[in-house]
Amino acid sequence: MTKGFQKVEMESLARLRRNALLVRSMEPTEEDRKDLERTLATAILLCLLTGAAACRAWIAAEARKAARKIGAEKLPQIPRPPANVSTLIDRLAEDPLTARVAVSAESASQVMAEMTVDQIARRGKQYTFGFTEQQAKDAARLIMQGNHTSPDPAIASLMSRARDHARVAELAARQSLYIGFNDAVAEVALTPEGVMRFPLWEIVETIDEVTRGNPAGKYPEPHRHFQFSGYVHAMERIVSQRIVPPNGFNCRATLVPWTFEQCSDAGLLLPSGQPNEAAIRSRNGHRQDLIDSGQYPDRGFVRAES
């Protein structure tokens, strides 16, 4: 992920926590729901634009390298992102590489935000089952005031549930940001210029003790994210197989472009410059088997089923 995306993610989640929107979403009023939708829609919009601009910059950088090799006098410039979001949308809309993302970004972010809030609200009802609406609101209010518990056993129990719900809701919110960023990257990568500069893309998982499938980590079974890391294919195939990250709850995989030279050096291109399917299949090995057998993406993950 780019520094720009990381900044958007950090600031968006901080705002959600500061305004206790995720706690309040356990039993949201109509105003709470609208506040959460607005905050998420803005964050997703920024992630879509950041993803499109990032991939555009990667493509432009490769074009500049190619121009230098042939001694071109006028090199294509990488546009600087303006401070104003509306100006950024306009600028991206004027670029054929990013136009499709730019013209649909606002409506797409709103739809994604509404779907995410629906998901969060449905999960919230599971936490408040058996309690009254007023008890849920009292629990949220006490948490917002900085209290950790209540002398009322029912309210105390709900406060604990509200904190659990907030953690799950934050995960759902974070996933929507990852989806926005990576979907925009994929959209730009599928343009003719994107395919020419980056014939193949790699899905790289974040590897640490909480990576699912890591035999030395906390969650060795049954997920296969650790084993899948390093999968390489054309973006068209990544999209058609529905494996644009995230590919599970709290999946932190990212898309990494491979230049023409990298693909050629690895023997993954035909003499025509097209992807060599046999060589790619051989390189991916068990990773493709994980997709074909339904072990990746995670079973039950909403994105994988949509």
Secondary structure, DSSP 8 states (H G I E B T S, - for coil): --HHHHHHHHHHHHHHHHTTHHHHTTS--HHHHHHHHHHHHHHHHHHHHHHHHHHHHHHHHHHHHHHHHTT-SS--------S-HHHHHHHHHTSTTTHHHHHHHHHHHHHHHHHHHHHHHHHHHHHHTTS-HHHHHHHHHHHHTT----SSHHHHHHHHHHHHHHHHHHHHHHHHHHHHHHHHHHHHHTSHHHHHH-SEEEEE---STTSTT-TTSS--SS--HHHHTTEEE-HHHHHHTT-SS--STT---EEEEE-HHHHHHTT-B-TTSSB-HHHHHHHHTHHHHHHHTT-SS-TT-HHHH-
